[in-house]
């Protein structure tokens, strides 16, 4: 089932995902939000053709079998603290996955020792957090996956990320 706006938006618990952009296929969710996209904008694609991870590694996905999304953040200064948002996102993803999920610094989430998720943060006046989660199947040998409903997992990740971001933002500032 495609995670289209009319299915996702009514389930959201906070402000992340408002607005919510959806594509059946895109090169990368990192490129979907406009430059003036507001804080909390979420872009999700059922399939990415040019998904990537840290160090420009390829992020392989299977159409409709995982989560590929990006969240636009407009964090407060100082910019030197913005890299911490990768860990905030990893904690949100690991928390949503549940028991057995661990974080492999700096940007991977493991389940039973196998990579199930990755986070890519890109900053240029704002931060766009890309999150990829293997759901239902492992797209490459040795990878892990989460056995969960994609909608429930998405909603939980966004809720945890928003709360984690708010806690983080409260510690940043002059």
JOTABEL-V551831 format. One record per helix or strand. SS is the DSSP state (~ for helix, > for strand). FROM is the first residue (numbers start at 1). TO is the last residue. Records with the same first field share a line. If there is no record, write none. Layout:
# JOTABEL-V551831
SS->FROM-TO  FROM-TO
This chain:
# JOTABEL-V551831
~->5-11  29-31  54-56  79-81  84-97  150-170
>->20-23  26-26  42-45  48-48  52-52  58-58  66-73  101-104  108-111  114-123  127-135  146-146
